[in-house]
Amino acid sequence: MVNKYFKAIVLTAILMAAGFAAIGIYDESRYKAISAKLDSDSLQTEAAQQLLFYGSVYGESKEVCSAIEQSAQLQAKRNAGLLAELERATSQGLSPDVELAKRKFIVQNLQLFLLLEKAKADCGQSTTVPVLYFYPDKYYCEDCAVQAAALDTVVKECAKVRVFALPTDLDIPVISLLVQKYSIGTYPSLVINAQMHEGIIAPQQLRELTGCPAQS
């Protein structure tokens, strides 16, 4: 009888170990997929920065601005949902590296935002409408979740709108400067066309602020 129970315990332990191993392999696979997307994103951002340098060297700003905007649109499509995937991976405690990957994604997006702003300053106009979305990362904000859903709705309807999600409590210097610049004090907060908007902004108002009518 004891031998039978012992065998059952050993079998259970083996099955549990196999299960944990399978979960570990799956988590590692997910992280590698996320990391590959981030590497691709980094190359795209560096390519856009080189375009800006090219324009300053050869005095071809208009052509460069168009190329940068096209690059930004492609990057937005390629990375759709990546931040949400990183947030889920972080909440599930998959790997310590996931938190670093999330910070890398945010910093790369910031770099792209600054490139777009520089291109806009050089060209005088832009077809891309950047929306800065400020929210806390270290605690749950129900209103922020509602705002994020509203932003997703508008982005799906309007290709020219590009949302830059900026968590304010991750000690990222450029985000801290933007918080000071626009006097961000409540969450969620948005900055659209250099104007700060506090609280939840509904999709219809977002369309008006970004100049993006709803699709018929």
Backbone as ProteinMPNN parsed JSONL, in Angstrom:
{"seq_chain_A": "MVNKYFKAIVLTAILMAAGFAAIGIYDESRYKAISAKLDSDSLQTEAAQQLLFYGSVYGESKEVCSAIEQSAQLQAKRNAGLLAELERATSQGLSPDVELAKRKFIVQNLQLFLLLEKAKADCGQSTTVPVLYFYPDKYYCEDCAVQAAALDTVVKECAKVRVFALPTDLDIPVISLLVQKYSIGTYPSLVINAQMHEGIIAPQQLRELTGCPAQS", "coords_chain_A": {"N_chain_A": [[0.83, -1.207, 0.0], [1.904, 1.244, 0.865], [3.898, 1.478, -0.997], [2.409, 1.833, -3.322], [1.228, 4.374, -2.874], [3.545, 5.883, -2.759], [4.54, 5.623, -5.358], [2.508, 6.991, -6.694], [2.863, 9.572, -5.721], [5.422, 10.145, -6.715], [4.893, 10.015, -9.47], [3.093, 12.123, -9.737], [4.785, 14.26, -9.059], [6.592, 14.128, -11.17], [4.93, 14.739, -13.343], [4.16, 17.337, -12.656], [6.629, 18.638, -12.763], [7.205, 18.322, -15.463], [5.137, 19.841, -16.492], [5.77, 22.443, -15.52], [8.181, 22.78, -16.852], [7.313, 22.83, -19.505], [5.778, 25.168, -19.456], [7.822, 26.984, -18.955], [9.338, 26.793, -21.321], [7.434, 27.742, -23.147], [7.077, 30.37, -22.188], [9.652, 31.381, -22.629], [9.738, 31.249, -25.379], [7.752, 33.104, -26.036], [8.944, 35.437, -25.045], [11.207, 35.602, -26.7], [9.983, 36.081, -29.161], [8.826, 38.591, -28.692], [11.16, 40.054, -28.2], [12.39, 39.898, -30.703], [10.651, 41.45, -32.237], [11.063, 43.917, -31.034], [13.753, 44.372, -31.683], [13.541, 44.641, -34.437], [11.968, 46.92, -34.499], [13.757, 48.738, -33.377], [15.744, 48.893, -35.353], [14.234, 50.044, -37.393], [13.652, 52.541, -36.285], [16.222, 53.627, -36.047], [16.852, 53.749, -38.743], [15.052, 55.707, -39.559], [16.089, 57.863, -38.169], [18.534, 58.141, -39.469], [17.587, 58.99, -41.92], [16.767, 61.563, -41.258], [19.217, 62.746, -40.647], [20.365, 62.554, -43.16], [18.756, 64.347, -44.598], [19.499, 66.754, -43.362], [22.143, 66.94, -44.118], [22.132, 66.951, -46.951], [20.212, 68.786, -47.576], [17.531, 68.106, -48.195], [14.873, 68.221, -47.02], [12.046, 67.989, -47.313], [11.557, 65.639, -48.796], [12.661, 63.821, -47.036], [11.047, 64.125, -44.751], [8.611, 63.06, -45.608], [9.386, 60.405, -46.005], [10.067, 59.674, -43.387], [7.584, 59.839, -42.105], [6.178, 57.834, -43.446], [7.675, 55.677, -42.583], [7.07, 55.758, -39.861], [4.342, 55.129, -39.874], [4.398, 52.507, -40.858], [5.791, 51.302, -38.793], [4.0, 51.633, -36.696], [1.889, 49.942, -37.463], [3.209, 47.491, -37.465], [3.885, 47.15, -34.822], [1.516, 47.068, -33.485], [-0.344, 46.42, -30.678], [1.848, 45.424, -29.303], [2.805, 46.691, -26.962], [0.696, 46.151, -25.214], [0.944, 43.395, -25.112], [3.412, 43.183, -23.859], [2.728, 44.301, -21.394], [0.946, 42.365, -20.432], [2.686, 40.182, -20.239], [4.407, 41.13, -18.278], [2.657, 41.364, -16.064], [2.12, 38.701, -15.644], [4.461, 37.817, -14.715], [6.56, 36.657, -16.245], [9.353, 36.837, -17.034], [12.275, 38.461, -15.751], [13.47, 39.974, -17.691], [11.458, 40.935, -19.273], [10.376, 43.281, -18.246], [12.48, 45.048, -18.723], [12.424, 44.932, -21.5], [9.992, 46.179, -21.993], [10.527, 48.817, -21.169], [12.458, 49.407, -23.054], [10.927, 49.369, -25.397], [9.236, 51.577, -24.929], [11.094, 53.693, -24.789], [12.127, 53.599, -27.391], [9.834, 54.283, -28.826], [9.513, 56.872, -27.916], [11.758, 58.044, -29.055], [11.051, 57.863, -31.73], [8.822, 59.571, -31.722], [10.074, 62.06, -31.178], [11.636, 62.267, -33.478], [9.634, 62.518, -35.413], [8.543, 64.969, -34.598], [10.735, 66.648, -35.03], [11.023, 66.364, -37.788], [8.621, 67.497, -38.561], [9.012, 70.121, -37.707], [11.073, 70.883, -39.427], [9.863, 70.635, -41.918], [7.513, 72.027, -41.75], [4.942, 71.066, -41.807], [2.804, 68.193, -41.262], [1.478, 64.94, -41.869], [0.971, 63.131, -39.967], [-0.601, 62.689, -36.852], [0.392, 63.026, -33.734], [-0.389, 61.595, -30.578], [0.03, 62.071, -27.258], [-0.087, 59.978, -24.559], [-0.531, 59.915, -21.25], [-0.001, 57.994, -18.345], [-0.114, 56.02, -15.277], [2.217, 53.431, -14.495], [2.762, 51.707, -12.392], [0.557, 51.189, -10.824], [-2.916, 50.233, -10.982], [-5.12, 51.954, -13.085], [-8.29, 52.715, -13.531], [-9.75, 54.569, -15.117], [-7.787, 55.128, -16.963], [-7.608, 52.759, -18.387], [-10.059, 52.82, -19.689], [-9.646, 55.075, -21.256], [-7.519, 54.19, -22.862], [-8.805, 52.226, -24.382], [-10.557, 53.827, -25.852], [-8.735, 55.309, -27.352], [-7.613, 53.254, -28.871], [-9.794, 52.631, -30.48], [-10.033, 54.929, -32.113], [-7.546, 54.965, -33.382], [-7.709, 52.672, -34.967], [-9.543, 53.528, -36.806], [-8.374, 55.688, -38.037], [-5.597, 56.218, -39.877], [-3.657, 58.164, -39.697], [-3.345, 58.924, -37.077], [-1.205, 58.584, -34.35], [-0.464, 57.009, -31.461], [1.369, 57.596, -28.53], [2.23, 55.922, -25.839], [2.893, 56.837, -22.58], [4.21, 55.998, -19.703], [4.381, 57.482, -16.554], [5.814, 56.93, -14.269], [8.187, 55.483, -14.453], [10.672, 56.504, -14.38], [11.861, 57.632, -16.717], [13.774, 59.871, -18.406], [13.014, 61.703, -20.602], [10.24, 61.482, -20.613], [9.679, 62.512, -18.093], [10.439, 65.173, -18.521], [8.522, 65.917, -20.427], [6.225, 65.666, -18.874], [6.608, 67.798, -17.103], [6.657, 69.903, -18.957], [4.041, 69.964, -19.994], [2.556, 70.149, -17.728], [1.452, 67.845, -16.403], [-0.717, 66.325, -14.2], [-2.799, 64.7, -13.454], [-4.44, 61.53, -14.124], [-6.165, 59.711, -16.643], [-4.125, 61.647, -18.96], [-3.946, 63.54, -21.944], [-2.003, 64.763, -24.684], [-2.562, 66.652, -27.434], [-1.82, 68.078, -30.449], [-0.162, 69.893, -29.105], [-1.728, 70.66, -26.979], [-2.977, 70.145, -23.722], [-5.102, 67.69, -22.302], [-7.208, 66.72, -19.75], [-8.457, 63.829, -17.959], [-11.004, 61.453, -19.096], [-11.272, 61.22, -22.559], [-13.635, 60.962, -24.947], [-14.229, 58.806, -27.85], [-15.513, 60.267, -30.005], [-14.876, 62.967, -29.439], [-12.122, 62.73, -29.55], [-11.778, 62.214, -32.259], [-12.494, 64.686, -33.291], [-10.526, 66.359, -32.169], [-8.214, 65.341, -33.317], [-8.714, 65.68, -35.948], [-9.867, 63.655, -37.406], [-12.352, 62.178, -38.94], [-15.039, 59.873, -38.229], [-15.207, 56.633, -39.749], [-17.363, 55.903, -42.46]], "CA_chain_A": [[0.0, 0.0, 0.0], [2.813, 2.407, 0.929], [4.591, 1.544, -2.285], [1.459, 2.387, -4.297], [1.144, 5.816, -2.628], [4.841, 6.47, -3.119], [4.574, 5.713, -6.821], [1.582, 8.057, -7.098], [3.501, 10.855, -5.407], [6.514, 10.329, -7.672], [4.292, 10.3, -10.771], [2.561, 13.491, -9.672], [5.925, 15.178, -9.088], [7.133, 14.123, -12.537], [3.977, 15.459, -14.2], [4.253, 18.759, -12.318], [7.904, 19.136, -13.287], [7.055, 18.421, -16.916], [4.263, 20.987, -16.761], [6.534, 23.68, -15.313], [9.168, 22.877, -17.937], [6.586, 23.239, -20.712], [5.446, 26.583, -19.279], [9.061, 27.738, -19.114], [9.676, 26.827, -22.751], [6.457, 28.631, -23.788], [7.398, 31.739, -21.794], [10.882, 31.764, -23.31], [9.373, 31.454, -26.78], [7.039, 34.388, -26.102], [9.895, 36.526, -24.85], [12.039, 35.702, -27.894], [9.165, 36.707, -30.206], [8.741, 40.011, -28.339], [12.493, 40.626, -28.379], [12.63, 40.027, -32.143], [9.876, 42.608, -32.687], [11.744, 45.111, -30.532], [14.963, 44.566, -32.48], [13.093, 45.164, -35.727], [11.526, 48.282, -34.226], [14.955, 49.542, -33.157], [16.361, 49.122, -36.66], [13.383, 50.973, -38.13], [13.831, 53.869, -35.696], [17.556, 54.086, -36.439], [16.777, 54.097, -40.166], [14.366, 56.997, -39.635], [17.037, 58.881, -37.699], [19.484, 58.349, -40.55], [16.908, 59.815, -42.926], [16.809, 62.945, -40.789], [20.6, 63.202, -40.845], [20.53, 62.689, -44.613], [18.118, 65.601, -44.992], [20.274, 67.906, -42.883], [23.404, 66.986, -44.871], [21.932, 67.237, -48.361], [19.194, 69.815, -47.753], [16.334, 67.552, -48.833], [14.016, 68.004, -45.867], [10.682, 67.585, -47.659], [11.574, 64.221, -49.155], [12.972, 63.073, -45.825], [9.872, 64.157, -43.872], [7.652, 62.089, -46.139], [9.923, 59.072, -45.75], [9.972, 59.419, -41.952], [6.184, 59.591, -41.779], [5.853, 56.493, -43.953], [8.327, 54.744, -41.676], [6.307, 55.763, -38.608], [3.088, 54.408, -40.095], [4.719, 51.083, -40.94], [6.179, 50.865, -37.454], [2.781, 51.571, -35.896], [1.165, 48.726, -37.843], [3.989, 46.317, -37.089], [3.946, 47.011, -33.369], [0.178, 47.144, -32.907], [-0.581, 45.439, -29.634], [3.07, 44.941, -28.651], [2.871, 47.196, -25.592], [-0.281, 45.384, -24.442], [1.539, 42.076, -24.918], [4.451, 43.349, -22.845], [2.05, 44.514, -20.113], [0.444, 41.059, -19.987], [3.835, 39.37, -19.852], [4.893, 41.663, -17.004], [1.697, 41.02, -15.011], [2.206, 37.26, -15.427], [5.759, 37.531, -14.127], [7.24, 35.655, -17.058], [10.812, 36.927, -16.984], [12.745, 39.797, -15.377], [13.86, 40.707, -18.895], [10.279, 41.516, -19.91], [10.277, 44.662, -17.774], [13.48, 45.784, -19.486], [11.932, 45.002, -22.877], [8.938, 47.194, -22.028], [11.185, 50.119, -21.116], [13.106, 49.596, -24.352], [9.865, 49.708, -26.341], [8.783, 52.942, -24.647], [12.166, 54.618, -25.177], [12.174, 53.634, -28.858], [8.683, 55.048, -29.272], [9.827, 58.278, -27.637], [12.709, 58.477, -30.071], [10.292, 58.052, -32.959], [8.028, 60.788, -31.547], [10.947, 63.219, -31.334], [11.999, 62.331, -34.896], [8.473, 63.066, -36.126], [8.436, 66.386, -34.262], [11.83, 67.339, -35.717], [10.677, 66.388, -39.206], [7.534, 68.472, -38.704], [9.604, 71.459, -37.573], [11.862, 71.16, -40.624], [9.013, 70.695, -43.118], [6.424, 72.976, -41.552], [3.652, 70.393, -41.718], [2.9, 66.75, -41.124], [0.198, 64.238, -41.997], [0.822, 62.308, -38.772], [-1.071, 63.397, -35.659], [0.821, 62.298, -32.534], [-1.154, 61.764, -29.342], [0.782, 61.636, -26.084], [-1.017, 59.42, -23.574], [0.163, 59.789, -19.967], [-0.688, 57.112, -17.404], [0.808, 55.381, -14.329], [2.516, 52.031, -14.794], [2.948, 50.887, -11.201], [-0.721, 50.854, -10.193], [-4.009, 50.153, -11.939], [-5.917, 53.169, -13.241], [-9.474, 52.294, -14.281], [-10.028, 55.568, -16.153], [-6.756, 54.996, -17.994], [-8.003, 51.619, -19.214], [-11.149, 53.316, -20.548], [-9.04, 55.975, -22.242], [-6.739, 53.378, -23.796], [-9.751, 51.595, -25.299], [-11.038, 54.882, -26.75], [-7.641, 55.608, -28.274], [-7.521, 52.125, -29.807], [-10.9, 52.772, -31.435], [-9.729, 55.992, -33.071], [-6.377, 54.544, -34.17], [-8.179, 51.709, -35.963], [-10.319, 54.262, -37.805], [-7.616, 56.771, -38.666], [-4.191, 55.807, -40.03], [-2.712, 59.251, -39.424], [-3.193, 59.109, -35.634], [-0.167, 57.734, -33.764], [-0.497, 57.177, -30.004], [2.596, 57.3, -27.805], [1.892, 55.651, -24.445], [4.01, 57.317, -21.764], [4.061, 55.798, -18.261], [5.106, 58.589, -15.922], [6.503, 56.531, -13.037], [9.276, 54.55, -14.746], [11.936, 57.26, -14.319], [12.424, 57.835, -18.05], [14.011, 61.319, -18.389], [12.245, 62.501, -21.568], [8.85, 61.513, -20.143], [9.654, 63.467, -16.976], [10.474, 66.523, -19.09], [7.22, 66.16, -21.053], [5.281, 65.873, -17.771], [6.802, 69.178, -16.658], [6.318, 70.816, -20.051], [2.591, 70.068, -20.168], [1.943, 70.214, -16.388], [0.636, 66.655, -16.204], [-0.917, 66.092, -12.777], [-3.844, 63.699, -13.247], [-4.451, 60.457, -15.12], [-5.276, 59.861, -17.795], [-3.98, 62.948, -19.609], [-3.514, 63.47, -23.332], [-1.534, 65.977, -25.352], [-2.858, 66.589, -28.866], [-1.495, 69.376, -31.06], [0.463, 70.72, -28.064], [-2.716, 71.036, -25.971], [-3.18, 69.096, -22.735], [-6.496, 67.38, -21.984], [-7.267, 65.842, -18.585], [-9.631, 62.983, -17.844], [-11.347, 60.583, -20.223], [-11.716, 61.875, -23.787], [-14.395, 59.961, -25.696], [-13.81, 58.678, -29.251], [-16.003, 61.347, -30.87], [-14.066, 64.159, -29.193], [-10.786, 62.434, -30.053], [-11.817, 62.403, -33.715], [-12.515, 66.132, -33.549], [-9.23, 66.934, -31.781], [-7.169, 64.871, -34.239], [-9.121, 65.933, -37.322], [-10.073, 62.361, -38.034], [-13.767, 61.805, -38.867], [-15.335, 58.438, -38.164], [-15.419, 55.991, -41.04], [-18.778, 55.665, -42.77]], "C_chain_A": [[0.869, 1.263, 0.0], [3.503, 2.609, -0.413], [3.706, 2.161, -3.354], [1.347, 3.897, -4.133], [2.429, 6.522, -3.041], [4.957, 6.658, -4.627], [3.672, 6.844, -7.326], [2.188, 9.43, -6.87], [4.609, 11.164, -6.409], [5.973, 10.697, -9.041], [3.738, 11.719, -10.828], [3.681, 14.522, -9.774], [6.513, 15.272, -10.489], [6.242, 14.929, -13.475], [4.041, 16.966, -13.934], [5.532, 19.366, -12.879], [7.832, 19.311, -14.792], [6.194, 19.614, -17.292], [4.988, 22.305, -16.619], [7.572, 23.875, -16.42], [8.513, 23.355, -19.22], [6.22, 24.713, -20.65], [6.682, 27.447, -19.492], [9.467, 27.878, -20.566], [8.743, 27.784, -23.494], [6.764, 30.092, -23.481], [8.639, 32.246, -22.518], [10.606, 32.047, -24.782], [8.659, 32.78, -26.97], [8.017, 35.555, -25.99], [10.778, 36.719, -26.079], [11.282, 36.376, -29.028], [9.048, 38.207, -29.96], [10.075, 40.706, -28.598], [12.812, 40.843, -29.857], [11.882, 41.234, -32.708], [10.544, 43.91, -32.253], [13.008, 45.405, -31.325], [14.617, 45.149, -33.844], [12.669, 46.615, -35.593], [12.718, 49.214, -34.076], [15.647, 49.876, -34.472], [15.565, 50.14, -37.468], [13.563, 52.402, -37.612], [15.191, 54.452, -36.075], [17.577, 54.496, -37.91], [16.1, 55.453, -40.351], [15.286, 58.131, -39.189], [18.089, 59.178, -38.768], [18.881, 59.187, -41.67], [16.967, 61.293, -42.54], [18.2, 63.525, -40.96], [20.877, 63.442, -42.33], [19.946, 64.021, -45.08], [18.91, 66.818, -44.571], [21.58, 68.056, -43.655], [23.191, 67.467, -46.294], [20.814, 68.25, -48.637], [17.944, 69.337, -48.469], [15.3, 67.206, -47.767], [12.645, 67.459, -46.242], [10.608, 66.099, -47.997], [11.795, 63.354, -47.922], [11.767, 63.019, -44.892], [8.833, 63.141, -44.313], [8.094, 60.668, -45.84], [9.815, 58.706, -44.271], [8.54, 59.106, -41.55], [5.742, 58.216, -42.269], [6.451, 55.423, -43.04], [7.555, 54.629, -40.368], [5.013, 54.983, -38.748], [3.324, 52.907, -40.172], [5.052, 50.52, -39.564], [4.956, 50.717, -36.56], [1.996, 50.298, -36.195], [1.889, 47.481, -37.333], [3.942, 46.071, -35.583], [2.587, 47.12, -32.691], [-0.003, 46.032, -31.88], [0.658, 44.981, -28.887], [3.171, 45.43, -27.215], [1.9, 46.425, -24.701], [0.258, 43.982, -24.14], [2.627, 42.125, -23.844], [3.84, 43.545, -21.46], [1.528, 43.188, -19.563], [1.593, 40.173, -19.491], [4.397, 39.825, -18.509], [3.981, 41.251, -15.86], [1.742, 39.537, -14.67], [3.559, 36.833, -14.86], [6.578, 36.53, -14.906], [8.749, 35.67, -16.888], [11.211, 38.331, -16.557], [13.1, 40.639, -16.602], [12.676, 41.385, -19.574], [10.115, 42.976, -19.508], [11.275, 45.549, -18.518], [13.037, 45.967, -20.934], [10.851, 46.07, -23.005], [9.529, 48.598, -22.012], [11.862, 50.432, -22.455], [12.089, 50.014, -25.409], [9.426, 51.163, -26.167], [9.82, 53.968, -25.085], [12.263, 54.729, -26.693], [11.003, 54.421, -29.429], [8.896, 56.543, -29.041], [10.779, 58.844, -28.687], [11.989, 58.738, -31.398], [9.442, 59.32, -32.882], [8.877, 62.035, -31.771], [11.407, 63.385, -32.784], [10.863, 62.938, -35.715], [8.323, 64.565, -35.863], [9.53, 67.209, -34.959], [11.544, 67.441, -37.208], [9.585, 67.417, -39.471], [8.071, 69.9, -38.627], [10.383, 71.837, -38.823], [10.99, 71.379, -41.852], [7.857, 71.682, -42.983], [5.056, 72.339, -41.481], [3.88, 68.886, -41.631], [1.521, 66.131, -41.285], [-0.052, 63.328, -40.8], [0.386, 63.169, -37.598], [-0.652, 62.592, -34.429], [-0.066, 62.621, -31.339], [-0.317, 61.213, -28.201], [-0.206, 61.22, -25.002], [-0.252, 59.132, -22.286], [-0.662, 58.962, -18.985], [0.328, 56.539, -16.424], [1.018, 53.919, -14.689], [2.461, 51.15, -13.552], [1.675, 50.624, -10.405], [-1.83, 50.939, -11.238], [-4.836, 51.425, -11.909], [-7.11, 52.816, -14.129], [-9.809, 53.266, -15.405], [-9.026, 55.483, -17.298], [-7.075, 53.837, -18.938], [-9.123, 52.012, -20.172], [-10.588, 54.214, -21.644], [-8.25, 55.209, -23.295], [-7.653, 52.718, -24.828], [-10.291, 52.606, -26.307], [-9.982, 55.247, -27.788], [-7.486, 54.498, -29.311], [-8.594, 52.223, -30.884], [-10.57, 53.783, -32.519], [-8.547, 55.605, -33.965], [-6.785, 53.569, -35.269], [-8.928, 52.397, -37.103], [-9.47, 55.222, -38.62], [-6.124, 56.448, -38.692], [-3.216, 56.91, -39.635], [-2.493, 59.499, -37.925], [-2.194, 58.098, -35.088], [-0.126, 58.014, -32.271], [0.842, 56.754, -29.4], [2.238, 57.161, -26.329], [3.093, 55.948, -23.557], [3.73, 57.109, -20.272], [4.955, 56.776, -17.498], [5.939, 58.175, -14.72], [7.592, 55.481, -13.273], [10.634, 55.246, -14.805], [12.639, 57.325, -15.677], [12.549, 59.347, -18.261], [13.152, 62.137, -19.348], [10.78, 62.579, -21.154], [8.714, 62.507, -18.99], [9.654, 64.902, -17.482], [9.134, 66.875, -19.745], [6.137, 66.387, -19.998], [5.381, 67.298, -17.253], [6.329, 70.172, -17.716], [4.818, 71.056, -20.153], [1.83, 70.046, -18.842], [0.972, 69.06, -16.154], [0.52, 66.37, -14.709], [-1.972, 65.058, -12.463], [-3.793, 62.673, -14.373], [-5.877, 59.987, -15.37], [-5.198, 61.316, -18.244], [-3.464, 62.724, -21.014], [-2.956, 64.81, -23.767], [-1.727, 65.783, -26.842], [-2.65, 67.984, -29.442], [-1.029, 70.374, -30.0], [-0.511, 71.206, -27.006], [-2.974, 69.862, -25.038], [-4.663, 68.948, -22.404], [-6.514, 66.373, -20.836], [-8.538, 65.005, -18.596], [-9.887, 62.179, -19.101], [-11.876, 61.404, -21.394], [-12.363, 60.798, -24.664], [-13.955, 59.918, -27.155], [-14.265, 59.817, -30.153], [-15.189, 62.623, -30.689], [-12.633, 63.947, -29.68], [-10.722, 62.632, -31.561], [-11.766, 63.886, -34.059], [-11.149, 66.756, -33.272], [-8.117, 66.539, -32.755], [-7.515, 65.141, -35.704], [-9.373, 64.662, -38.09], [-11.546, 61.955, -37.914], [-13.942, 60.298, -38.827], [-15.562, 57.883, -39.563], [-16.91, 55.732, -41.25], [-19.012, 54.207, -43.064]], "O_chain_A": [[0.619, 2.212, -0.744], [3.669, 3.729, -0.895], [4.183, 2.921, -4.197], [1.365, 4.631, -5.121], [2.399, 7.618, -3.601], [5.406, 7.697, -5.11], [4.024, 7.561, -8.263], [2.055, 10.333, -7.697], [4.728, 12.29, -6.892], [6.512, 11.58, -9.708], [3.89, 12.424, -11.827], [3.555, 15.525, -10.476], [6.886, 16.353, -10.945], [6.73, 15.703, -14.297], [3.983, 17.771, -14.864], [5.518, 20.477, -13.409], [8.321, 20.299, -15.341], [6.467, 20.312, -18.269], [4.859, 23.188, -17.467], [7.809, 24.997, -16.868], [9.073, 24.179, -19.942], [6.327, 25.431, -21.644], [6.615, 28.502, -20.123], [9.89, 28.949, -20.999], [9.182, 28.544, -24.357], [6.725, 30.948, -24.365], [8.682, 33.392, -22.967], [11.174, 32.973, -25.361], [8.917, 33.501, -27.935], [7.931, 36.529, -26.737], [11.07, 37.85, -26.466], [11.864, 37.158, -29.781], [9.157, 39.004, -30.891], [10.116, 41.807, -29.147], [13.427, 41.844, -30.224], [12.409, 41.955, -33.554], [10.585, 44.881, -33.009], [13.304, 46.565, -31.61], [15.308, 46.035, -34.345], [12.966, 47.442, -36.455], [12.705, 50.339, -34.576], [16.085, 51.008, -34.681], [16.139, 50.993, -38.144], [13.619, 53.353, -38.392], [15.294, 55.638, -36.388], [18.237, 55.466, -38.282], [16.514, 56.252, -41.191], [15.265, 59.221, -39.761], [18.488, 60.328, -38.95], [19.57, 59.994, -42.295], [17.189, 62.159, -43.386], [18.346, 64.675, -41.374], [21.541, 64.41, -42.701], [20.569, 64.736, -45.865], [18.997, 67.799, -45.309], [22.073, 69.17, -43.831], [23.958, 68.286, -46.801], [20.506, 68.539, -49.793], [17.359, 70.075, -49.262], [14.9, 66.051, -47.625], [12.13, 66.565, -45.57], [9.711, 65.391, -47.54], [11.194, 62.288, -47.781], [11.492, 61.974, -44.302], [8.245, 62.444, -43.486], [7.28, 59.823, -45.466], [9.506, 57.562, -43.935], [8.304, 58.206, -40.744], [5.008, 57.515, -41.572], [5.822, 54.403, -42.76], [7.4, 53.533, -39.827], [4.627, 54.252, -37.835], [2.552, 52.123, -39.622], [4.648, 49.41, -39.215], [4.879, 49.787, -35.758], [1.493, 49.649, -35.279], [1.266, 46.543, -36.835], [3.958, 44.926, -35.13], [2.507, 47.248, -31.469], [0.166, 44.852, -32.187], [0.543, 44.222, -27.925], [3.579, 44.673, -26.335], [2.234, 46.082, -23.566], [0.053, 43.451, -23.048], [2.742, 41.214, -23.023], [4.357, 43.028, -20.47], [1.652, 42.917, -18.369], [1.482, 39.505, -18.462], [4.816, 39.001, -17.696], [4.458, 40.835, -14.804], [1.439, 39.15, -13.542], [3.783, 35.659, -14.564], [7.218, 35.655, -14.325], [9.357, 34.633, -16.625], [10.563, 39.3, -16.951], [13.039, 41.868, -16.556], [12.864, 42.31, -20.364], [9.758, 43.814, -20.336], [10.947, 46.673, -18.898], [13.247, 47.026, -21.524], [10.797, 46.785, -24.005], [9.084, 49.47, -22.758], [11.842, 51.57, -22.924], [12.354, 50.903, -26.219], [9.267, 51.89, -27.148], [9.478, 54.991, -25.678], [12.459, 55.821, -27.226], [11.162, 55.148, -30.409], [8.51, 57.372, -29.865], [10.62, 59.976, -29.145], [12.282, 59.709, -32.095], [9.348, 60.063, -33.859], [8.457, 62.959, -32.467], [11.551, 64.509, -33.266], [11.093, 63.764, -36.597], [8.018, 65.337, -36.772], [9.282, 68.324, -35.418], [11.791, 68.478, -37.823], [9.617, 68.122, -40.48], [7.645, 70.776, -39.379], [10.356, 72.995, -39.238], [11.313, 72.19, -42.719], [7.29, 72.121, -43.983], [4.088, 73.011, -41.125], [4.973, 68.379, -41.884], [0.516, 66.721, -40.888], [-1.156, 62.81, -40.632], [0.933, 64.248, -37.373], [-1.278, 61.58, -34.114], [-0.443, 63.772, -31.12], [0.007, 60.026, -28.178], [-1.053, 62.009, -24.581], [0.572, 58.219, -22.236], [-1.859, 59.193, -18.811], [1.525, 56.567, -16.708], [0.09, 53.248, -15.141], [2.144, 49.965, -13.652], [1.714, 49.905, -9.407], [-1.697, 51.63, -12.248], [-5.207, 51.914, -10.842], [-6.958, 52.641, -15.338], [-10.117, 52.845, -16.52], [-9.365, 55.733, -18.454], [-6.838, 53.926, -20.143], [-9.136, 51.589, -21.328], [-10.993, 54.13, -22.804], [-8.305, 55.538, -24.48], [-7.316, 52.656, -26.01], [-10.463, 52.281, -27.482], [-10.297, 55.466, -28.958], [-7.255, 54.77, -30.489], [-8.341, 51.935, -32.054], [-10.796, 53.53, -33.703], [-8.552, 55.887, -35.163], [-6.263, 53.634, -36.382], [-8.942, 51.904, -38.231], [-9.805, 55.537, -39.762], [-5.471, 56.409, -37.649], [-2.073, 56.626, -39.277], [-1.559, 60.207, -37.547], [-2.319, 56.899, -35.333], [0.206, 59.124, -31.855], [1.375, 55.692, -29.722], [1.975, 58.153, -25.649], [4.173, 55.39, -23.749], [3.085, 57.948, -19.643], [6.15, 56.877, -17.776], [6.701, 58.988, -14.197], [7.883, 54.68, -12.385], [11.625, 54.651, -15.228], [13.846, 57.104, -15.777], [11.534, 60.042, -18.292], [12.609, 63.168, -18.951], [10.143, 63.619, -21.321], [7.74, 63.257, -18.925], [8.951, 65.754, -16.939], [8.667, 68.008, -19.629], [5.236, 67.202, -20.197], [4.363, 67.94, -16.992], [5.677, 71.165, -17.395], [4.368, 72.182, -20.367], [0.603, 69.938, -18.83], [-0.176, 69.267, -15.76], [1.53, 66.194, -14.027], [-2.048, 64.577, -11.332], [-3.193, 62.902, -15.423], [-6.686, 59.878, -14.448], [-6.086, 62.116, -17.951], [-2.648, 61.835, -21.254], [-3.378, 65.861, -23.283], [-1.146, 64.881, -27.447], [-3.242, 68.954, -28.969], [-1.438, 71.535, -29.993], [-0.165, 72.078, -26.209], [-3.167, 68.732, -25.484], [-5.383, 69.934, -22.248], [-5.911, 65.304, -20.931], [-9.558, 65.403, -19.158], [-9.102, 62.211, -20.049], [-12.814, 62.187, -21.24], [-11.704, 59.841, -25.07], [-13.371, 60.881, -27.653], [-13.489, 60.29, -30.983], [-14.849, 63.287, -31.667], [-12.001, 64.882, -30.169], [-9.737, 63.153, -32.083], [-11.083, 64.292, -34.999], [-10.671, 67.583, -34.047], [-7.188, 67.313, -32.988], [-6.712, 64.866, -36.596], [-9.121, 64.595, -39.293], [-11.947, 61.433, -36.874], [-13.104, 59.545, -39.325], [-16.052, 58.584, -40.449], [-17.624, 55.382, -40.311], [-20.141, 53.807, -43.347]]}, "name": "protein", "num_of_chains": 1, "seq": "MVNKYFKAIVLTAILMAAGFAAIGIYDESRYKAISAKLDSDSLQTEAAQQLLFYGSVYGESKEVCSAIEQSAQLQAKRNAGLLAELERATSQGLSPDVELAKRKFIVQNLQLFLLLEKAKADCGQSTTVPVLYFYPDKYYCEDCAVQAAALDTVVKECAKVRVFALPTDLDIPVISLLVQKYSIGTYPSLVINAQMHEGIIAPQQLRELTGCPAQS"}
